[in-house]
Amino acid sequence: MPASPPLLEVRDLSHAYGSVRALTEVSLRVDTGEVVALLGRNGAGKSTLMRSIAGWSPATHGEISILGVSVLRSERLVRRHAPFVPDTPPFWDDLTVWEHLRFVAGAHRIEGGWPARAERLLEGFGLQGRNEDFPAALSRGMRHKLALSMALLLRPQLLLLDEPFGPLDPVSAARLWGLLAEFAAEGHAVLVSCHQWPADAAPDRCVVMEAGRVRVDGRTADLAQAHHLAPVTPEGLLRAALPEAGVASEPADD
């Protein structure tokens, strides 16, 4: 019986902004049940990679497949099964919090039961009672919580998150990590770029990027043991994975 394809597979991906190489022959995979952290210094290419996977910024060269299907051949598959939450999520100014969630449910034909799930998500992120507010009335952290609620409402196969913890307060960050861990354990997967994560949390795997290339890809527990890291933090993993006099980051993108 042939092995099932990974939820996400990136093969030899390159991306250029004019003469600037943002990504060079990047390859990685994300399997069912995994939370994979994408680490790297500013300018390492993390955001470019995330946007390429999401179809927001087509790559110059290489292949990206989700559930074994090329993202170039099925944009709808990406939107439904691999939603992307960027570090500054966009919203519709004339829609309320609840109308955003209702729009997502309708656009993706989510059947009955979504209102109760939406309420639980809003309550979990401390947005209960804000249903009738417009995005302009929300703080940056609250807007990010709304974007996360919209993505989680879909219950997609793969969730793509770019720096989700930075705008959140510690309680909400811990709540989000718990949701991501549960989400992966239920047979889904998460690819998250981050400079930080909640205390006592650690992803299943870490992919460290530098100057548009993957430098390290390994199980977090193995990396922590090899480099004697306790507790395991993004900063500690970066310092261990990248030499002190490492290659300077070339692209301006994060």
Secondary structure, DSSP 8 states (H G I E B T S, - for coil): ------SEEEEEEEEEETTEEEEEEEEEEE-TT-EEEEEE-TTSSHHHHHHHHHTSS--SEEEEEETTEETTT-HHHHHHHS-EE-SS----TTS-HHHHHHHHHHHTT--TTHHHHHHHHHHHTT-TT-TT--GGGS-HHHHHHHHHHHHHHT--SEEEEES-STTS-HHHHHHHHHHHHHHHHTT-EEEEE-S---TT---SEEEEEETTEEEEEEEHHHHHHHHT-SS--HHHHHHHHS-TT------S--
